[in-house]
Amino acid sequence: MKMLYEVLFGAVSLFLLGAASELHGKYLSGFTFRTLGKMGKQMCVRECKAYRGGCGSVNFDRENLSCELNSNSSSDTTGVLEDRLSSIYIQINNSESAPNCGVHQCSTGEKCIPTHSGHKCVFMVCNVPKMKNVEYNGGRLSFRNYLQCQSGYRNLTSLKCEESGLEKSPAKFKCYKEMDGWILIYRGQGGGNESDYLSFISTGRSDEADESVNDEHCASIVKSAQCTTNYRTSLIDDWESVNITQVQVRLYKNGVTVSEVIFNGTDSNMNSWFSPSRILSSTWSDVTPSQTYNVFNMEGHVQQGGWRNFQIWKSYGGCPNDIFWMTSSYALPGTYCPIEATSTKQYFYCNQTTLCQFELEHDIADVMTVSIKVSE
């Protein structure tokens, strides 16, 4: 009678079996931390119970004799049970106190396994703390798997779930914004009065790991009113240990690249990379290592009431006759050239393919980024 009921109604029957409940024709989606093959239903349940509370349910496939261990149960999360005719969803009752594993008491994420010297608690799933832009954020990572960054981000150090737990401190694992193979290490936008040079060289900021810093706005190539500070990653502090091969400076206007200079980053430091001798390519055909510049400097020209950072300048001839390529500029009224004296930061760039007259041929970008490539 039970088999007829399952056939007629899509194999959806619920009943209790001691410490577990079964739901035929269903499986829990999105919470599987380990998949096992070639076993029966009761062995699948025992595998889950061996995790001492770290496993909330299983999906058992009757056709393939496969067992999916889930970190959660349908009672913990709503709306995730899906249809699969060959599947049996089994919820585990973890309300009972966890039994000892020999002389040990296993913690959540550990599995009790027999060894030649007795039972042993082994981490088969590692708890992942809340971390910015990572998969399994605040969840569980399967044994022998590596933690991964979310799409659009990249990690430079690995983090693996071992028998003894996470192989290293989670604080060492960070996810950096990546676009077109370039890893973002710094971003500024027009407005405000925060110096790009001072922000860049000021150690200690790790915006890539700071949950209060919204990457959607502060790591974007589009200017955002919801970002009120420069974005800086700790990779700048770690510059000489990261194996940087290239450094890219880009200016964007309305989300479109308007200028770019790429530098050789090999054997450089956080200050020395911005140098004409390291130029590899540029959107300006005359920005080359052999060009002569009166200012080519990240700190640039600084005086009371104003500054020009990330300055690439050909010559000073008085404001109407200044010749330039780019600068991040801030000036109070009566300081520097009139077009700069707005009491707010602006990104000026030459909108030609070669050098420009500053006052007559400039344009203004929204966002500046510094990005790197590293050796594998």
Residue pairs with C-beta under 8 A, 6 or more apart in sequence:
2 13
5 13
6 12
6 13
6 24
6 25
10 25
10 83
10 85
11 24
11 25
11 85
12 23
12 24
12 25
12 26
13 22
13 23
13 24
14 21
14 22
14 23
15 21
15 22
19 49
19 92
19 93
19 96
20 45
20 90
20 91
20 92
20 93
21 90
21 91
21 93
22 88
22 89
22 90
23 74
23 81
23 88
23 89
23 90
23 91
24 87
24 88
24 89
25 83
25 84
25 85
25 87
26 81
26 82
26 83
26 84
26 87
26 88
26 89
27 59
27 68
27 81
27 82
27 84
27 87
27 89
28 57
28 59
28 70
28 72
28 73
28 74
28 80
28 81
28 82
28 89
29 80
29 81
29 82
30 80
31 56
31 57
31 70
31 71
31 72
31 77
31 80
32 59
32 68
32 69
32 70
32 71
33 55
33 69
33 70
33 71
33 125
33 140
33 141
33 142
34 68
34 69
34 124
34 125
34 142
34 143
35 66
35 67
35 68
35 69
36 44
36 47
36 66
36 67
36 68
36 69
37 64
37 65
37 66
37 67
38 65
38 66
39 47
39 65
39 67
40 65
41 60
41 62
41 88
41 90
43 67
44 58
44 60
44 67
44 90
45 58
45 90
45 92
47 55
47 58
47 67
47 69
48 55
48 56
48 57
48 58
48 69
48 70
48 90
48 92
49 55
49 92
50 111
50 112
50 113
51 69
51 106
51 108
51 109
51 110
51 111
51 124
51 125
52 98
52 99
52 101
52 106
52 107
52 108
52 110
52 111
52 112
52 121
53 94
53 98
53 108
54 71
54 108
54 109
54 110
54 111
54 124
54 125
54 140
55 69
55 70
55 71
55 92
56 70
56 71
56 72
56 73
56 75
56 76
56 91
56 92
56 94
57 70
57 72
57 73
57 74
57 89
57 90
57 91
57 92
58 67
58 68
58 69
58 70
58 89
58 90
58 92
59 67
59 68
59 70
59 84
59 87
59 88
59 89
59 90
60 66
60 67
60 68
60 87
60 88
60 89
60 90
61 67
61 68
61 84
61 86
61 87
61 88
62 86
62 87
62 88
63 86
64 86
71 125
71 139
71 140
73 91
73 92
74 80
74 81
74 89
74 91
75 91
81 89
98 105
98 106
101 112
101 119
101 120
101 121
102 112
102 118
102 119
102 120
103 118
103 119
104 112
104 119
104 120
104 121
105 121
106 112
106 121
107 121
108 127
109 123
109 124
109 125
109 126
109 127
109 140
109 165
110 121
110 122
110 123
110 124
111 121
111 122
111 123
111 124
112 119
112 120
112 121
113 119
113 120
113 122
114 120
122 163
123 143
123 161
123 162
123 163
123 164
123 165
124 142
124 143
125 140
125 141
125 142
125 143
125 161
126 140
126 141
126 143
126 161
126 162
126 165
126 166
127 140
127 141
128 134
128 136
128 137
128 138
128 139
128 140
128 141
128 147
128 166
128 170
129 138
129 170
130 137
130 138
130 211
131 137
131 138
131 170
131 173
131 175
131 209
132 174
132 175
132 208
132 209
132 210
132 211
132 215
133 149
133 150
133 153
133 175
133 208
133 215
134 147
134 148
134 149
134 150
134 173
134 175
135 147
135 148
135 149
135 150
136 147
136 148
141 147
141 161
141 166
142 161
143 161
143 162
143 163
144 160
144 161
144 162
145 160
145 161
146 158
146 159
146 160
146 161
147 155
147 158
147 159
147 160
147 161
147 173
148 155
149 155
149 175
149 176
150 175
152 177
152 178
152 179
153 175
153 176
153 177
153 178
154 175
154 176
154 178
154 183
155 173
155 174
155 175
155 176
156 174
156 176
156 183
156 235
156 242
156 374
157 168
157 172
157 173
157 174
158 173
159 166
159 167
159 168
159 170
159 172
159 173
160 166
160 167
161 167
171 209
174 206
174 208
174 209
174 233
174 234
175 208
176 183
176 184
176 185
176 208
176 233
176 235
177 183
177 184
177 208
177 215
177 219
178 184
179 221
179 371
181 373
182 248
182 371
182 372
182 373
183 235
183 371
183 372
183 373
183 374
184 219
184 231
184 233
184 369
184 370
184 371
185 232
185 233
185 235
185 236
185 370
185 371
185 372
186 196
186 199
186 200
186 230
186 231
186 232
186 233
186 236
186 369
186 370
187 218
187 219
187 220
187 230
187 231
187 367
187 368
187 369
187 370
188 194
188 196
188 199
188 230
188 231
188 328
188 345
188 347
188 367
188 368
189 223
189 224
189 227
189 366
189 367
189 368
190 223
190 344
190 345
190 346
190 347
190 364
190 365
190 366
190 367
191 223
191 344
191 345
192 228
192 229
192 344
192 345
193 330
193 343
193 344
193 345
194 229
194 230
194 345
195 307
195 309
195 330
196 230
196 309
196 310
196 328
196 345
196 368
197 298
197 299
197 300
197 307
197 309
197 310
197 328
199 205
199 230
199 232
200 230
200 232
200 236
200 270
200 298
200 370
201 236
201 270
201 271
202 232
203 236
203 237
204 237
205 232
205 233
205 234
206 233
206 234
207 213
207 218
207 219
207 231
207 232
207 233
208 215
208 233
208 234
208 235
209 234
213 229
213 231
214 226
214 227
216 224
217 224
217 226
217 227
218 224
218 227
218 229
218 231
219 231
220 227
220 367
221 252
221 255
221 367
221 369
222 252
222 254
222 255
222 366
222 367
223 366
223 367
235 242
235 372
236 270
237 270
239 268
239 269
239 270
240 269
242 372
242 374
243 374
243 375
244 265
244 266
244 268
244 273
244 372
244 373
244 374
245 264
245 265
245 266
245 372
245 373
245 374
245 375
246 262
246 263
246 264
246 265
246 280
246 372
246 373
247 262
247 263
247 264
247 265
247 268
247 273
247 274
247 370
247 371
247 372
248 260
248 261
248 262
248 263
248 369
248 370
248 371
248 372
248 373
249 260
249 261
249 262
249 263
249 274
249 310
249 368
249 369
249 370
250 257
250 259
250 260
250 368
250 369
250 371
251 257
251 258
251 259
251 260
251 326
251 347
251 349
251 365
251 367
251 368
252 258
252 365
252 366
252 367
252 368
252 369
253 363
253 364
253 365
253 366
254 366
257 283
258 349
258 351
258 363
258 365
259 282
259 283
259 284
259 325
259 326
259 349
259 350
259 365
260 281
260 282
260 283
261 279
261 281
261 282
261 283
261 284
261 287
261 312
261 326
262 279
262 280
262 281
262 282
263 273
263 274
263 275
263 278
263 279
263 280
264 273
264 278
264 279
264 280
265 273
265 278
265 372
265 373
268 278
271 298
272 278
274 296
274 297
274 298
274 310
275 296
276 288
276 289
276 291
276 293
276 296
277 289
278 289
279 287
279 288
279 289
282 288
283 353
284 325
284 350
284 352
284 353
284 354
284 355
285 353
285 354
286 354
286 355
287 312
287 325
291 314
292 314
293 312
293 313
293 314
294 313
294 314
294 315
294 316
295 301
295 308
295 311
295 312
295 313
296 311
296 312
296 313
297 311
298 309
298 310
299 309
300 307
300 308
300 309
300 310
300 311
300 327
300 328
301 307
301 308
301 311
301 313
302 308
303 335
304 335
305 331
305 332
305 334
305 335
306 329
306 330
306 331
306 332
306 335
306 336
306 340
306 341
307 329
307 330
307 331
308 327
308 328
308 329
308 336
309 327
309 328
309 329
310 326
310 327
310 328
310 368
311 324
311 326
311 327
311 328
312 324
312 325
312 326
312 327
313 322
313 323
313 324
313 325
313 327
314 323
314 324
314 325
314 355
315 321
315 322
315 323
316 322
317 323
319 336
319 337
319 338
319 358
319 359
320 357
320 359
320 360
321 357
322 337
322 357
322 358
322 359
323 355
323 356
323 357
323 358
324 348
324 350
324 355
324 356
324 358
324 362
325 349
325 350
325 355
325 356
326 347
326 348
326 349
326 350
327 347
327 348
328 345
328 346
328 347
328 368
329 336
329 340
329 345
329 346
329 347
329 348
330 340
330 343
330 344
330 345
330 346
331 337
331 340
331 341
331 342
331 343
332 341
332 343
333 341
333 343
334 341
335 341
337 358
337 359
339 348
339 358
339 359
339 362
340 346
340 348
346 364
347 364
347 365
347 366
347 367
347 368
348 358
348 362
348 363
348 364
348 365
349 362
349 363
349 364
349 365
350 356
350 361
350 362
350 363
351 361
351 362
351 363
352 361
356 362
